[in-house]
Amino acid sequence: MSEGTARHVVTLVVNGVVREAAVPARRLLSDFLRHDLGLTGTHVGCEHGVCGACTVLLDGEPVRSCLTFAVTVDGHEVTTVEGLAEDGEPSPVQRGFTECHGLQCGFCTPGFLCTATAFLRDNPAPTDEEVLEAVAGNLCRCTGYQNILKAVHRAAEIQAETRGRPEPHGYGTLGGLADRGGRA
Amino acid sequence: MTEQLDAGVVARQIKESDLLGGPGGGNEVGRARRRKEDARLVTGRTQWTDNIQLPGLLHVAFLRSPMAHARITRVDTSVARTQPGVVAVFSGADFAAEQGSLPCAWPVSEDIVIPDHPPMAVTEVRYAGEAVACVVATDRYKAADALDAIEIDYEPLDAVTDMTAALEDDSPKVHESGNKAFTWTFAQGDIDAAFRDAPVRVDRTYVQQRLIPSAMEPRAVVAQTDGDSFTLHSATQIPHILRVMLALTTGIPEHKLRVIAPDVGGGFGSKLQVTAEEVLCLLITRRLGKPVKWTESRSEGNLTVHHGRDQLQRISVAADADGRVRGVKVDLLADMGAYLMLVTPGVPLLGAFMYSGIYKMDAYDFTCTGVFTTKMPTDAYRGAGRPEATFAIERIMDELAAELGMDPIELRRRNWIGHTEFPYTTICGLTYDSGNYEAATDRALALFGYDKLRAEQADRRERDDPVQLGIGVSTYTEMCGLAPSRVLGSLSYGAGGWEHASVRVLPTGKVEVVTGTSPHGQGHETAWSQIVADALGVPFEDVAVIHGDTSSSHKGMDTYGSRSLVVGGVAVVQACEKVKEKAKQVAAHLMEASPDDVEFSRGEFRVRGTGTSRTIQEVALATFAAHDLPDGFEPRLDADATFDPDNFSFPHGTHLCAVEVDTETGATRIRSYVAVDDVGNVVNPLIVEGQVHGGIAQGIAQALFEEAVHDADGNLLTTTMADYLLPSAADLPAYTTDRTETPATTNPLGVKGVGEAGTIASTPAVVNAIVDALRPYGVRDVPMPCTPERVWRALGPARTTKSTDGGLS
């Protein structure tokens, strides 16, 4: 299998900043973020879409960046773990995981944080069952999950306490950029 | 229960008060401090090996054998060398003269066969996935592309996949010397007398399936050189051991080799290894003079990260009619895989001393045969030998209870070491320093609602409910705190078991701790800070912990075997004591008092009976200035300590599991899980609870979900996370955890270690519960993992014909 030399310019908003890079068509979004943009907070655990460590938010929705080609996100908005903090303060989800010891080695954590961030935006007061279902697509080998479930509930509490603050990056406010890719 | 609790044992859970500490230090140990590590980890400010970018960095991809056993007859790399971006292509022949043999540090017996283990195969491959060639290219994608252009011809040889068959005379051979790696035996007491005329005897065979450790961070290596010295970053648990071993393997002088374990994403034993890829990346960078990186894919990892368990256990127990155990016999086959890696043959030995568990008996007999097969080598995986031993003894104790028609808790009570009998030297020769099995068990029974669940079980049996309820018991102990160096020496291990720490008080009174432990998720930065804050009376926030880099932490034995706190934490305490003694000299001098009149409390040196005092921060600054120090006093407030324990530590606990088993479908559901662990004194209950949770999850995973499966030709079939089933949150129950605290008497912290306890305890608790549910149907075992299909098959024809004799068919 030969790669060819064709490169494609990808322009997107990552964590609120317009980024641009020329990449081969087969470049995975996970590699693009980590190695082309230097956003190494996104981790690659399996490269076949099972573990969820590489989960990022694409226009606010969680996706497996290891199953996404970078060229397909041209014109879209991506949020990674580096972009979850709000005004330099940890987000409710980041706080929840810290307070509840919802991480040990931390390798799976960015995927859980992104997943939980989108989940709590859509469902700010979830039941136990809903939390379980929300995180069941991400694997953790250290915690046994109990503290992760607690952390998501705690994040919901913190989010409720701090509700009224603006969304971090104003999803859907990309103007012209968002229209180019055809997905937003 | 209260009687036991009154015996000086305190049961406790994390409470709000655990989150609170007192001012000025003194109350840090025991407090549920949130972790220092997390602020970085939840914001992506991390330093994984794969993050590293260097000018001119090249990427390595390995071509791996598609066959389990074959002779390499032809290698042609010429076309691959012409592919875009390719800088170099190497096969085993290119490294043959310099690659040496991957080390085995544990030659367990006189008769052991340690075959040559070339990092890259030269003439023969012995497991699917063994590296046979590599491409070095300008990026990872191009390196992977060019692998397709390497031509290798193989002459297939017979695979050897079954241990029992491997020991037959006519078996194909993995190595010319044969398929037996070693036989190791151990006997105590008169085993024949114990079994002769024993009123009850139970014999069982258990299979410890092969497991894939599956740390979330795949392995990664970055090697670089300035032409003279070398630096290796690796996702390893053992930077210090790795440095020594790589120096011995590659011939790079130890002082020219720096090894760094940056952030490491879990290990569970799988990163306690000297890997082919680490050696080869060093050799490639030496050859090319350029930095190289290799990051494994998950499928590559499932094939070539060392596997765990894979033992066939024949165990027999002889008992009196009243249930008193007379003796235990164990005959073990341990699958080594194709080669002996760092501690491969030692893993079953770590279990050899634990088959007596918490029980008293007259005799014990153990034989282990290490067997070569054409599979990835096995090595340490969370618990390493002790989960296997605990599974076998706890399973067969439940079988013995069934044979006697006795409650499994009652059987254990009749056999365990009473809390007044410690210290107690077991039949295996270990001296358990402390413990209180009664207290932990009573607490667990209360939390579990044992009697009520037994009543429900009886009711379901009575009603012929298609969903039966089973109750599993596991009263485990383990040996932790690896390890007294003399004991390791007596077991032929190649190194000691001490740990090192340096503590230095900086001019402003802040403290740096250099530890020889190498955390990869455990939270040492937090726990060591708590220990130092109490010892020196400085604020928790004023302590920094440095680890994982052989240039800054020059001495260490690293992290595995639940040893870090029990050995490394004690070294930190001892170094603090030395620092405090030095500071006292300075403080006394500054206050114009005799050191004998100076007392230390919460960071302050006081002249007894006066109002005169100096803080440790003031003493630090005065020492730095050195203007007015005692005569001959070296102007430094720092100290080293190396702690070598006299004994292991012995955490214990009682885990109870209730499982609902659908006899029509074989589906199982863990209804409740209670764990009461006694890990001695606790530095940080939050961290301890997290370790217990994660450990239980991994043990349940062995019981219910995970298995590395090979086909008859030795090909691994479970190469992805879709095929090798790691449990998700939806697959696991909520755990009720609690602790009793019986301090260890063998170290000043009174700690025992907690990293492996949950894994060791939980597997037998779950399987005991499943078998207990099905016992009326004549089921005496379900092989792990107890998938619905296996449960359904174990029921067999009994699905519709329930045994009338209580299931003891």
Interface residues (C-beta under 8 A of the other chain):
Chain A: M1 S2 E3 T5 P24 R26 R27 D31 R34 H35 G38 L39 T40 G41 T42 H43 V44 G45 C46 E47 H48 V50 C51 A53 T80 V81 E82 L84 A85 P90 Q94 F97 T98 E99 H101 L103 Q104 C105 G106 F107 C108 T109 P110 L113 L132 E133 V135 A136 G137 N138 L139 C140 R141 C142 T143 G144 Y145 Q146 N147 I148 L149
Chain B: R34 R35 E37 D38 A39 R40 L41 V42 T43 G44 R45 T46 W48 D50 N51 Q53 P84 R140 Y141 K142 D145 D148 S214 A215 M216 E217 P218 D263 V264 G265 G266 F268 S297 R298 S299 H520 G521 Q522 G523 L686 I687 E689 G690 H693 G694 G695 I696 A697 Q698 T720 M721 A722 L726 S728 A729 A730 L732 A734 Y735 G758
